[in-house]
Amino acid sequence: MPTPDAATMDHPGRSTVRSLLRLWPYVRPVRARLFCAAFVAVVASCMALVFPLILKWMVDGPVAAHDPAGVRLGALYLLLLGVAEACLFGLRRWLVARPLAGVEAAMRADLYRHLQRLPIAFHDRWASGQLLSRATTDLMLVRMFLAFPLTFLLVNSVTILAGIAIMLAQEWTLGLVLLAPAVPVMVVCWLFERRYSEVARRAQDQVGDLTTVVEESVLGIRIIKGFGRHRSQARAFRDLSRTLRGTELAKARLLASIWAVIVTLPELAIGAALVLGTVQVADGHLSAGTLVAFLSTALALRWPVDSIGFLLAMSQEAATATERYFEVMDAPPESAVVAVPGRPSPSTPATTSAPAHDTAPAPDSATAPSRGPVPAAPAPPATPTPARATAPAPFAGFAPLPGSPSPAVADLPTSAGGPEAEGGLRFHGVGFRYPDAAPDAPPVLVHIDLHIRPGESMALVGATGTGKTTLTALVPRLHEVTSGRITLDGRDITGMPREELRELVAVAFEEPTLFSATVGENVLMGAAASAGQAELDRALAVAQADFAHALPQGTATQVGEQGLSLSGGQRQRLALARAVVGRPRFLVLDDPLSALDVHTEAAVEAALRRVLAETTALIVAHRPSTVLLADRVALLSGGRVAAVGTHHELLRTHPEYARLMSGTEEDGR
């Protein structure tokens, strides 16, 4: 899968400082401890510059005067300074450890929360390994930067400036000799920063690609083993590993080159100062103690100077990690409610007399194409509906929506202006195009007009690729319509908070997804927090998933990652149980029985008929037996509704439908 941010690997105008400043909102709550830690580190580092001054006093005083007591006193001073310096650095580590662990945890929690709110189109474009590497490796780099380079860039800068001032005060000619490499070192650091940032970004993107391969290989291990593709997967992994190795070696070469310059030039300057200082001592222009103090100060500055390359490298990696983190955080999330001018208020039922040029909802991301005008909602199809005496009352725990019809369906008027005309689930001229589709690509859905009346179930039938699954994904707003609108009991779903919408609509997909949790936890994800064992048992019974009680720990059995410890039919039945456990007002099922054997399918269908009698349902179906669960059938062809009617009506009147049902029709009679 291509990396979505591959185009962002080149950053000619990127500012490291500007990137790192975006961390301030996370750092601000712990700024007091970080500032205190930086102050402590500066004091501890500057204390190291007192050592040369004590040595100067000892050489020019007690040593020159052959005073052992003075030498012992000087040694005691050096010991106390060393202990104090060690304690201060230990205090600095204590000050930053806990708050920075909290910063990393907060950033990771925000990233995870944001990922849950991003639209499906975002997750379709991004490789999971890229997201995983941002939540792990990148945040670790950010924490390490805040803990070490951020502080020591300040500490070492202060130490170098203080050390230069001390050396110039002792002997300005020798100080100028040591300052000679400053300009070439700064030029090298500037060039290093620009080149290293590009290589660091490339390496982090490659880590994400490698993580994706590992994750896919683990999740698809049955396919890899079943088709004997372990060698090809190993080659793919090896190729990516070699690419990453090459990038890491490029980073090492850059770091080695800057270290060679940063270490060599100051060392040459120290050697020249040593020769010049020795000559001055021999000529009597400089005391031996001053030369010792000068050289000791210069040597004390070796670590602050030598670490410049290392600190710059870590800063660049942290800056690119921060960019990668905020690339995800900057992606616009799903909006809770899409306010659309000209549409009915969320609290007011929509009517078929809506303006003819209704504006479509704003897209979730900047990549979505602009949406065109929405045609006026047409009258519902004039297809006869199978007789129903009554529809049961709404489920407990769900208050009727404003404008929703009365439960007695048989008593409702059927005119265009009556409640039934607006109740239930209705598609008004719905069109859809994927946000990342080519501009000249045809839309997936074109002007879909469907009305599933309250308490009615409708089957969606069509050849592969006609848009059935896409249409069902529009109801819970996993994707946003690009034209037209969808209403539930007269309310436009774009005017409803997503939380409310997804309480009213339950879904079950053809490819069931289970989590690394217990059977009970997986099923009860579809229910309210107060749901318990009674609701769980009922849902399992409806889905014919009583096998769960025979598992080693019953419904408390862990199903494992992706539920791969279960068969396909078992996973599908648990997914169906999850859809019905909350007694939803609206039920959307995407071929929910495809993995079941004939006998289990018949038992599930018998139980599902009772559920469908109590809800408004849209069912993607391929088998006639599943189609017969529905009151009416809608045939999709080329992204359009080709026909609507009962199963037997379409068999008689529509050749395409008859062809789709042929071969298995006898099983469905």
C-alpha positions as CSV (number, residue, x, y, z in Angstrom):
1,M,0.0,0.0,0.0
2,P,1.6,3.3,-0.9
3,T,2.4,5.7,1.9
4,P,-0.1,8.5,1.8
5,D,2.5,11.0,3.0
6,A,5.2,10.1,0.5
7,A,4.8,13.5,-1.0
8,T,5.7,15.1,2.2
9,M,9.2,13.6,2.5
10,D,10.8,16.7,0.9
11,H,10.5,19.8,3.0
12,P,12.5,22.6,1.4
13,G,10.8,25.2,3.5
14,R,10.3,23.3,6.7
15,S,11.4,24.9,10.0
16,T,12.6,22.6,12.7
17,V,11.8,25.1,15.4
18,R,8.3,25.7,14.0
19,S,7.6,22.0,13.9
20,L,8.8,21.5,17.5
21,L,6.8,24.5,18.8
22,R,3.7,22.5,18.0
23,L,4.5,20.4,21.0
24,W,3.9,23.4,23.4
25,P,0.3,22.6,24.2
26,Y,1.4,19.2,25.6
27,V,4.4,20.6,27.3
28,R,2.7,23.6,28.9
29,P,1.1,21.7,31.8
30,V,4.5,20.5,32.9
31,R,6.5,23.6,32.0
32,A,7.4,24.4,35.6
33,R,9.2,21.2,36.2
34,L,10.9,21.3,32.8
35,F,12.1,24.9,33.4
36,C,13.3,23.9,36.9
37,A,15.1,20.8,35.4
38,A,16.8,23.0,32.8
39,F,17.9,25.5,35.4
40,V,19.3,22.7,37.6
41,A,21.2,21.3,34.5
42,V,22.6,24.7,33.7
43,V,23.9,25.1,37.3
44,A,25.4,21.6,37.3
45,S,27.1,22.1,33.9
46,C,28.5,25.5,34.9
47,M,29.8,24.0,38.1
48,A,32.1,21.9,35.9
49,L,33.8,25.2,34.8
50,V,34.7,25.9,38.5
51,F,37.1,22.9,38.4
52,P,39.7,24.6,36.2
53,L,39.6,27.7,38.5
54,I,40.3,25.5,41.5
55,L,43.2,23.8,39.6
56,K,44.7,27.2,38.8
57,W,44.6,28.1,42.5
58,M,46.2,24.8,43.4
59,V,49.0,25.0,40.8
60,D,49.9,28.6,41.4
61,G,49.3,28.4,45.2
62,P,49.8,25.2,47.2
63,V,51.6,23.2,44.5
64,A,54.1,26.1,43.8
65,A,54.5,26.7,47.5
66,H,54.9,22.9,48.3
67,D,51.9,23.2,50.7
68,P,50.4,19.6,51.2
69,A,47.5,21.0,53.3
70,G,46.5,23.4,50.6
71,V,46.6,20.5,48.0
72,R,44.4,18.4,50.3
73,L,42.0,21.3,50.7
74,G,41.8,21.8,46.9
75,A,41.2,18.1,46.5
76,L,38.3,18.4,49.0
77,Y,36.8,21.3,47.0
78,L,37.0,19.2,43.8
79,L,35.4,16.2,45.5
80,L,32.5,18.3,46.9
81,L,31.9,20.0,43.5
82,G,31.9,16.6,41.9
83,V,29.3,15.2,44.3
84,A,27.2,18.4,44.0
85,E,27.3,18.1,40.2
86,A,26.2,14.5,40.2
87,C,23.4,15.2,42.6
88,L,22.1,18.1,40.5
89,F,22.1,15.9,37.3
90,G,20.3,13.2,39.3
91,L,17.7,15.8,40.4
92,R,17.3,16.9,36.7
93,R,16.4,13.3,35.7
94,W,13.9,13.0,38.5
95,L,12.3,16.2,37.5
96,V,11.7,15.3,33.9
97,A,11.0,11.5,34.0
98,R,7.4,11.5,35.3
99,P,6.1,14.6,33.4
100,L,7.5,13.6,30.1
101,A,6.1,10.1,30.4
102,G,2.8,11.8,31.0
103,V,3.3,14.0,27.9
104,E,3.9,10.9,25.7
105,A,0.9,9.2,27.2
106,A,-1.3,12.2,26.5
107,M,-0.1,12.5,22.9
108,R,-0.7,8.8,22.3
109,A,-4.2,9.0,23.9
110,D,-5.1,12.0,21.7
111,L,-3.8,10.2,18.6
112,Y,-5.9,7.1,19.3
113,R,-9.0,9.2,20.1
114,H,-8.5,11.2,16.9
115,L,-8.1,8.0,14.9
116,Q,-11.5,6.8,16.1
117,R,-13.1,10.1,14.9
118,L,-11.5,10.2,11.4
119,P,-13.7,9.2,8.5
120,I,-13.5,5.8,6.8
121,A,-12.0,7.5,3.7
122,F,-8.9,8.4,5.8
123,H,-8.4,4.8,7.0
124,D,-8.9,3.6,3.4
125,R,-5.9,5.7,2.3
126,W,-3.5,5.1,5.1
127,A,-1.5,1.9,5.8
128,S,-2.0,0.7,9.4
129,G,1.7,0.4,9.9
130,Q,2.2,4.1,9.2
131,L,-0.3,4.9,11.9
132,L,1.2,2.4,14.3
133,S,4.7,3.8,13.9
134,R,3.4,7.3,14.6
135,A,1.8,6.0,17.9
136,T,4.9,4.2,19.0
137,T,8.3,5.0,17.5
138,D,7.6,8.7,16.7
139,L,6.2,9.5,20.1
140,M,9.2,7.8,21.7
141,L,11.5,10.1,19.7
142,V,9.5,13.1,20.8
143,R,9.8,12.0,24.5
144,M,13.5,11.5,24.2
145,F,13.9,14.9,22.6
146,L,12.1,16.6,25.4
147,A,14.0,14.7,28.0
148,F,17.6,15.2,26.7
149,P,18.3,17.3,23.5
150,L,15.9,20.1,24.4
151,T,17.5,20.6,27.8
152,F,21.1,20.1,26.7
153,L,20.9,22.3,23.7
154,L,20.2,25.1,26.2
155,V,22.7,23.8,28.8
156,N,25.5,23.2,26.4
157,S,25.0,26.6,24.8
158,V,25.2,28.4,28.2
159,T,28.2,26.2,29.1
160,I,30.1,27.0,25.9
161,L,29.4,30.8,26.3
162,A,30.5,30.8,29.9
163,G,33.6,28.7,29.2
164,I,34.6,31.0,26.3
165,A,34.2,34.0,28.6
166,I,36.4,32.4,31.3
167,M,39.1,31.5,28.7
168,L,39.1,35.0,27.3
169,A,39.3,36.5,30.7
170,Q,42.3,34.3,31.5
171,E,44.2,34.8,28.3
172,W,42.4,36.5,25.3
173,T,45.0,35.5,22.7
174,L,44.6,31.8,23.5
175,G,40.8,32.3,23.6
176,L,40.8,33.7,20.0
177,V,42.8,30.6,18.9
178,L,40.1,28.4,20.2
179,L,37.3,30.5,18.6
180,A,38.8,30.2,15.2
181,P,36.8,27.0,14.3
182,A,33.5,28.5,15.3
183,V,32.5,29.8,11.8
184,P,33.3,26.6,9.9
185,V,31.5,24.5,12.6
186,M,28.4,26.6,12.3
187,V,28.4,26.3,8.5
188,V,28.7,22.5,8.7
189,C,25.9,22.3,11.3
190,W,23.6,24.3,9.0
191,L,24.3,22.0,6.1
192,F,23.9,18.9,8.3
193,E,20.6,20.0,9.6
194,R,19.1,20.4,6.1
195,R,20.4,17.0,4.8
196,Y,19.8,15.0,7.9
197,S,16.1,16.1,8.2
198,E,15.4,14.6,4.8
199,V,17.1,11.3,5.6
200,A,15.5,11.1,9.0
201,R,12.0,11.6,7.5
202,R,12.7,8.9,4.9
203,A,13.8,6.5,7.5
204,Q,10.7,7.0,9.7
205,D,8.4,6.5,6.7
206,Q,10.3,3.3,5.8
207,V,9.8,2.1,9.4
208,G,6.1,2.6,8.9
209,D,6.1,0.6,5.7
210,L,8.1,-2.2,7.4
211,T,5.6,-2.2,10.2
212,T,2.8,-2.6,7.7
213,V,4.4,-5.6,6.2
214,V,4.9,-7.3,9.5
215,E,1.3,-6.6,10.6
216,E,-0.2,-7.9,7.4
217,S,2.0,-11.0,7.5
218,V,0.9,-11.8,11.0
219,L,-2.8,-11.2,10.3
220,G,-2.6,-13.1,7.0
221,I,-0.5,-16.0,8.2
222,R,-3.1,-18.5,7.2
223,I,-3.1,-17.2,3.6
224,I,0.7,-17.1,3.5
225,K,1.0,-20.7,4.8
226,G,-2.0,-21.9,2.8
227,F,-0.5,-20.7,-0.5
228,G,3.1,-21.3,0.4
229,R,4.0,-17.6,0.0
230,H,6.3,-17.4,3.0
231,R,9.4,-17.0,0.7
232,S,7.9,-14.1,-1.3
233,Q,6.8,-12.4,1.9
234,A,10.2,-12.9,3.3
235,R,11.7,-11.4,0.2
236,A,9.4,-8.4,0.5
237,F,10.4,-7.9,4.1
238,R,14.1,-8.4,3.3
239,D,13.9,-5.8,0.5
240,L,12.3,-3.2,2.8
241,S,14.7,-4.0,5.6
242,R,17.6,-3.5,3.2
243,T,16.2,-0.2,2.1
244,L,15.8,0.9,5.7
245,R,19.3,-0.3,6.5
246,G,20.6,1.8,3.6
247,T,18.8,4.9,4.9
248,E,20.1,4.3,8.4
249,L,23.6,4.0,7.1
250,A,23.1,7.3,5.3
251,K,22.1,8.8,8.6
252,A,25.2,7.3,10.2
253,R,27.5,8.7,7.4
254,L,26.0,12.2,7.9
255,L,26.4,12.0,11.6
256,A,30.0,10.7,11.2
257,S,30.9,13.5,8.9
258,I,29.6,16.2,11.2
259,W,31.3,14.6,14.2
260,A,34.6,14.5,12.2
261,V,34.4,18.2,11.6
262,I,33.1,19.1,15.1
263,V,35.7,17.0,16.9
264,T,38.7,17.6,14.6
265,L,38.6,21.4,14.3
266,P,38.3,22.1,18.1
267,E,41.0,19.5,18.8
268,L,43.4,21.2,16.4
269,A,42.6,24.5,18.0
270,I,43.3,23.1,21.5
271,G,46.6,21.7,20.2
272,A,47.6,25.1,18.8
273,A,46.6,26.8,22.1
274,L,48.7,24.3,24.0
275,V,51.8,25.0,21.9
276,L,51.2,28.8,22.1
277,G,50.5,28.7,25.8
278,T,53.6,26.6,26.5
279,V,55.7,29.1,24.7
280,Q,54.2,31.9,26.7
281,V,54.8,30.1,30.0
282,A,58.4,29.5,29.0
283,D,58.8,33.2,28.1
284,G,57.2,34.1,31.5
285,H,54.2,35.9,30.0
286,L,51.8,33.3,31.4
287,S,51.7,31.4,34.7
288,A,51.6,27.6,34.7
289,G,48.3,27.7,36.7
290,T,46.7,29.9,34.1
291,L,47.7,27.6,31.3
292,V,46.4,24.5,33.3
293,A,43.1,26.3,34.0
294,F,42.8,27.4,30.4
295,L,43.4,24.0,29.0
296,S,41.1,22.4,31.7
297,T,38.4,24.8,30.7
298,A,38.9,23.9,27.0
299,L,38.8,20.2,27.8
300,A,35.6,20.7,29.9
301,L,34.0,22.2,26.8
302,R,34.8,19.2,24.6
303,W,31.6,17.3,25.5
304,P,29.3,20.3,24.9
305,V,30.9,21.0,21.6
306,D,31.2,17.3,20.5
307,S,27.6,16.7,21.4
308,I,26.3,19.3,19.0
309,G,26.0,16.8,16.1
310,F,24.3,14.2,18.3
311,L,21.8,16.8,19.7
312,L,21.1,18.2,16.3
313,A,20.4,14.7,14.9
314,M,18.0,13.9,17.7
315,S,16.3,17.3,17.2
316,Q,15.8,16.7,13.5
317,E,14.4,13.2,14.2
318,A,12.0,14.7,16.8
319,A,11.0,17.4,14.4
320,T,10.1,14.9,11.6
321,A,8.4,12.7,14.2
322,T,6.3,15.7,15.3
323,E,5.4,16.5,11.7
324,R,4.3,12.9,11.1
325,Y,2.2,13.0,14.3
326,F,0.5,16.2,13.4
327,E,-0.1,15.0,9.8
328,V,-2.6,12.6,11.4
329,M,-3.9,15.0,14.0
330,D,-4.5,17.7,11.4
331,A,-6.8,15.4,9.3
332,P,-10.3,16.7,9.8
333,P,-12.5,14.4,11.8
334,E,-16.1,13.4,11.2
335,S,-18.4,16.2,12.2
336,A,-21.0,15.3,14.7
337,V,-23.7,17.3,12.8
338,V,-23.4,18.7,9.3
339,A,-25.3,21.9,9.2
340,V,-26.7,22.4,5.7
341,P,-28.3,25.7,4.6
342,G,-31.7,25.3,3.1
343,R,-32.3,21.9,4.7
344,P,-35.0,21.2,7.3
345,S,-33.9,21.6,10.9
346,P,-32.8,18.4,12.6
347,S,-35.8,18.7,14.9
348,T,-38.3,19.1,12.0
349,P,-39.3,16.3,9.7
350,A,-38.3,16.8,6.1
351,T,-41.0,16.9,3.5
352,T,-41.1,16.1,-0.2
353,S,-41.6,19.8,-0.9
354,A,-38.0,20.6,0.0
355,P,-36.2,23.1,-2.2
356,A,-35.2,21.7,-5.5
357,H,-31.6,22.8,-5.2
358,D,-30.9,21.7,-1.7
359,T,-27.2,22.0,-0.7
360,A,-25.3,18.8,0.1
361,P,-23.4,18.4,3.4
362,A,-19.8,19.5,3.6
363,P,-17.3,16.8,3.1
364,D,-15.3,15.4,6.0
365,S,-11.9,16.1,4.4
366,A,-10.4,18.5,2.0
367,T,-9.9,15.7,-0.4
368,A,-13.6,15.2,-1.0
369,P,-14.9,16.5,-4.2
370,S,-17.4,19.4,-4.2
371,R,-20.9,18.2,-4.0
372,G,-23.5,19.2,-6.4
373,P,-27.1,20.3,-5.9
374,V,-29.5,17.8,-4.5
375,P,-32.6,17.1,-6.5
376,A,-36.0,17.3,-4.9
377,A,-37.1,14.1,-3.2
378,P,-39.4,12.2,-5.5
379,A,-42.5,10.4,-4.5
380,P,-42.0,6.9,-3.1
381,P,-42.2,4.0,-5.5
382,A,-45.7,2.9,-6.4
383,T,-44.7,-0.7,-5.8
384,P,-47.3,-2.6,-3.7
385,T,-46.2,-3.5,-0.2
386,P,-47.0,-6.9,1.4
387,A,-49.8,-6.5,3.9
388,R,-48.8,-6.1,7.5
389,A,-51.4,-5.9,10.2
390,T,-49.3,-3.9,12.6
391,A,-45.8,-3.0,13.4
392,P,-44.8,-3.5,17.0
393,A,-44.1,-0.7,19.4
394,P,-40.6,0.8,19.5
395,F,-38.1,-0.9,21.6
396,A,-37.7,0.1,25.2
397,G,-35.0,2.7,25.7
398,F,-35.6,4.4,22.4
399,A,-37.9,7.4,22.4
400,P,-39.7,8.0,19.1
401,L,-38.0,10.4,16.8
402,P,-39.7,13.7,16.1
403,G,-42.0,13.3,13.2
404,S,-41.9,9.5,13.4
405,P,-45.1,7.6,12.6
406,S,-47.3,5.9,14.9
407,P,-46.6,2.2,15.4
408,A,-49.7,1.0,13.7
409,V,-48.6,0.8,10.1
410,A,-51.8,-0.6,8.7
411,D,-53.7,2.4,10.0
412,L,-51.4,5.0,8.4
413,P,-52.4,7.0,5.4
414,T,-50.3,6.2,2.3
415,S,-50.6,9.4,0.5
416,A,-47.5,11.4,-0.3
417,G,-48.1,13.8,2.4
418,G,-48.9,11.2,5.1
419,P,-46.6,10.1,7.9
420,E,-45.7,6.8,6.2
421,A,-44.4,8.8,3.2
422,E,-41.7,10.3,5.4
423,G,-41.3,7.6,8.0
424,G,-38.8,4.8,8.0
425,L,-35.5,4.9,6.0
426,R,-35.6,6.9,2.8
427,F,-33.0,7.8,0.1
428,H,-33.7,11.0,-1.7
429,G,-31.7,11.2,-5.0
430,V,-28.6,9.9,-3.3
431,G,-25.3,10.0,-5.3
432,F,-21.9,9.0,-4.1
433,R,-18.3,9.2,-5.4
434,Y,-15.3,8.2,-3.3
435,P,-13.2,11.2,-2.2
436,D,-10.0,9.8,-3.8
437,A,-11.6,8.7,-7.1
438,A,-10.2,10.1,-10.4
439,P,-12.1,13.2,-11.6
440,D,-13.3,11.4,-14.7
441,A,-14.3,8.2,-12.9
442,P,-18.1,7.6,-12.9
443,P,-19.9,7.8,-9.5
444,V,-20.5,4.7,-7.6
445,L,-24.2,5.5,-6.9
446,V,-26.4,7.7,-9.1
447,H,-29.7,9.3,-8.0
448,I,-30.8,6.5,-5.6
449,D,-34.5,6.9,-4.6
450,L,-35.7,4.2,-2.2
451,H,-38.2,4.2,0.7
452,I,-38.2,1.5,3.3
453,R,-41.3,2.1,5.3
454,P,-41.5,1.8,9.1
455,G,-41.4,-1.8,10.1
456,E,-40.6,-3.0,6.6
457,S,-37.5,-4.8,5.4
458,M,-36.0,-4.4,1.9
459,A,-33.4,-6.6,0.2
460,L,-30.7,-5.0,-2.0
461,V,-29.7,-7.3,-4.9
462,G,-27.3,-6.7,-7.7
463,A,-24.2,-8.0,-9.4
464,T,-20.8,-7.5,-7.8
465,G,-19.6,-3.9,-8.0
466,T,-23.1,-2.3,-8.3
467,G,-22.7,-0.3,-5.1
468,K,-24.8,-2.4,-2.6
469,T,-22.2,-2.3,0.2
470,T,-21.5,1.4,-0.4
471,L,-25.2,2.2,-0.2
472,T,-25.5,0.5,3.2
473,A,-22.3,2.3,4.4
474,L,-24.1,5.6,3.8
475,V,-26.8,5.0,6.3
476,P,-24.6,5.1,9.5
477,R,-22.5,7.8,7.8
478,L,-19.4,5.7,7.4
479,H,-19.2,7.7,4.2
480,E,-21.0,10.9,3.4
481,V,-23.3,11.2,0.4
482,T,-22.0,13.5,-2.3
483,S,-25.5,14.5,-3.4
484,G,-29.0,13.9,-2.2
485,R,-29.9,13.1,1.3
486,I,-31.0,10.2,3.6
487,T,-33.7,10.5,6.2
488,L,-34.7,8.4,9.2
489,D,-38.3,8.9,10.1
490,G,-38.2,12.2,8.2
491,R,-34.9,13.5,9.9
492,D,-31.9,14.1,7.7
493,I,-29.1,12.0,9.0
494,T,-26.6,14.8,8.4
495,G,-28.5,16.9,10.9
496,M,-28.2,14.2,13.6
497,P,-25.3,13.8,16.0
498,R,-23.4,10.7,15.0
499,E,-23.8,9.2,18.4
500,E,-27.5,9.4,18.1
501,L,-27.5,8.1,14.6
502,R,-25.4,5.1,15.5
503,E,-27.6,4.3,18.4
504,L,-30.6,4.1,16.1
505,V,-28.8,2.2,13.3
506,A,-27.1,-1.1,13.8
507,V,-24.9,-2.7,11.2
508,A,-23.5,-6.2,10.4
509,F,-20.9,-6.5,7.6
510,E,-20.2,-9.4,5.3
511,E,-16.6,-9.5,6.6
512,P,-17.2,-9.7,10.4
513,T,-14.6,-8.1,12.6
514,L,-14.0,-9.3,16.1
515,F,-11.7,-7.8,18.7
516,S,-9.2,-9.4,21.1
517,A,-11.8,-9.6,23.8
518,T,-14.3,-12.0,25.2
519,V,-17.3,-13.3,23.2
520,G,-19.6,-11.3,25.5
521,E,-17.6,-8.1,25.2
522,N,-17.7,-8.4,21.4
523,V,-21.4,-8.9,21.2
524,L,-22.4,-6.3,23.8
525,M,-20.5,-3.6,21.9
526,G,-23.7,-3.2,20.0
527,A,-25.8,-2.6,23.1
528,A,-26.1,0.1,25.7
529,A,-23.7,0.1,28.7
530,S,-26.4,-1.2,31.0
531,A,-27.0,-4.3,28.9
532,G,-26.2,-7.6,30.6
533,Q,-26.4,-11.4,30.4
534,A,-30.1,-11.5,29.4
535,E,-29.5,-9.3,26.4
536,L,-26.4,-11.2,25.5
537,D,-28.2,-14.6,25.7
538,R,-31.1,-13.3,23.6
539,A,-28.8,-12.0,20.8
540,L,-26.9,-15.2,20.7
541,A,-30.1,-17.1,20.4
542,V,-31.3,-14.9,17.5
543,A,-28.0,-15.4,15.7
544,Q,-27.9,-19.1,16.4
545,A,-24.6,-18.5,18.2
546,D,-25.3,-20.8,21.1
547,F,-21.9,-22.4,20.4
548,A,-20.5,-19.6,22.5
549,H,-21.8,-21.2,25.7
550,A,-19.9,-24.4,24.8
551,L,-16.5,-22.6,24.6
552,P,-14.0,-23.3,27.4
553,Q,-15.0,-20.3,29.4
554,G,-18.4,-19.8,27.8
555,T,-19.1,-16.2,26.8
556,A,-16.1,-15.1,28.8
557,T,-13.8,-16.9,26.3
558,Q,-11.2,-14.7,24.6
559,V,-11.7,-15.0,20.9
560,G,-8.2,-13.8,19.9
561,E,-7.1,-11.2,17.4
562,Q,-9.6,-10.8,14.6
563,G,-11.5,-13.7,16.0
564,L,-9.4,-16.1,13.9
565,S,-9.7,-18.8,16.5
566,L,-13.3,-19.2,15.3
567,S,-14.7,-20.4,12.0
568,G,-16.0,-17.9,9.4
569,G,-19.6,-18.9,10.2
570,Q,-19.1,-18.5,13.9
571,R,-17.6,-15.0,13.5
572,Q,-20.5,-14.0,11.2
573,R,-23.1,-15.2,13.7
574,L,-21.4,-13.2,16.5
575,A,-21.3,-10.2,14.3
576,L,-25.1,-10.6,13.6
577,A,-25.7,-11.0,17.4
578,R,-23.8,-7.7,17.9
579,A,-26.1,-6.0,15.4
580,V,-29.4,-7.2,17.0
581,V,-28.4,-7.1,20.7
582,G,-29.4,-3.4,21.1
583,R,-32.8,-3.9,19.5
584,P,-32.1,-1.1,17.0
585,R,-34.8,1.0,15.3
586,F,-33.0,0.5,12.0
587,L,-31.0,-2.5,10.9
588,V,-28.5,-2.6,8.0
589,L,-27.2,-6.1,7.1
590,D,-24.5,-6.6,4.4
591,D,-25.0,-10.3,3.3
592,P,-24.9,-11.4,6.9
593,L,-25.5,-15.1,6.2
594,S,-22.9,-15.7,3.5
595,A,-20.6,-17.9,5.6
596,L,-23.3,-20.2,7.0
597,D,-24.1,-23.7,6.0
598,V,-27.6,-24.5,4.7
599,H,-29.0,-25.8,8.0
600,T,-27.6,-23.0,10.2
601,E,-28.8,-20.5,7.7
602,A,-32.3,-21.8,7.9
603,A,-32.2,-21.6,11.7
604,V,-30.8,-18.1,11.7
605,E,-33.4,-16.9,9.1
606,A,-36.2,-18.3,11.3
607,A,-35.0,-16.3,14.3
608,L,-34.1,-13.3,12.1
609,R,-37.7,-13.0,10.8
610,R,-38.8,-12.3,14.3
611,V,-36.2,-9.5,14.6
612,L,-37.1,-8.0,11.2
613,A,-40.7,-7.9,12.2
614,E,-39.7,-5.4,14.9
615,T,-37.4,-3.1,13.0
616,T,-36.9,-1.3,9.7
617,A,-34.2,-3.2,7.8
618,L,-32.0,-2.9,4.7
619,I,-30.4,-6.2,3.7
620,V,-27.8,-6.9,1.1
621,A,-28.6,-10.3,-0.2
622,H,-27.3,-12.8,-2.8
623,R,-29.2,-15.9,-2.0
624,P,-32.9,-16.2,-2.7
625,S,-33.4,-17.6,0.8
626,T,-32.0,-14.3,2.3
627,V,-34.1,-12.3,-0.2
628,L,-37.3,-14.0,1.0
629,L,-36.6,-12.5,4.5
630,A,-37.5,-9.1,3.0
631,D,-40.8,-7.6,2.2
632,R,-39.6,-6.0,-1.0
633,V,-36.5,-6.2,-3.2
634,A,-34.5,-3.3,-4.8
635,L,-32.4,-4.3,-7.8
636,L,-29.2,-2.2,-8.3
637,S,-27.6,-2.1,-11.7
638,G,-24.7,0.3,-12.6
639,G,-25.1,2.3,-9.4
640,R,-28.8,2.9,-10.1
641,V,-32.1,1.4,-8.9
642,A,-33.3,-0.7,-11.8
643,A,-36.4,-2.1,-10.2
644,V,-38.3,-2.4,-6.9
645,G,-40.9,-5.1,-6.1
646,T,-41.4,-8.3,-4.3
647,H,-39.1,-11.3,-5.1
648,H,-41.7,-13.1,-7.2
649,E,-42.7,-10.0,-9.0
650,L,-39.2,-9.3,-10.1
651,L,-38.6,-12.9,-11.1
652,R,-41.6,-12.6,-13.5
653,T,-40.9,-9.1,-14.8
654,H,-37.2,-8.4,-14.7
655,P,-34.7,-10.7,-16.7
656,E,-31.6,-9.4,-14.9
657,Y,-33.0,-10.2,-11.5
658,A,-34.0,-13.7,-12.7
659,R,-30.5,-14.3,-14.0
660,L,-29.0,-13.2,-10.6
661,M,-31.3,-15.6,-8.8
662,S,-31.0,-18.5,-11.2
663,G,-29.2,-21.6,-10.1
664,T,-30.3,-21.3,-6.5
665,E,-33.9,-20.3,-7.0
666,E,-35.2,-23.8,-6.0
667,D,-33.5,-23.4,-2.7
668,G,-35.3,-20.2,-2.0
669,R,-38.8,-21.3,-2.8
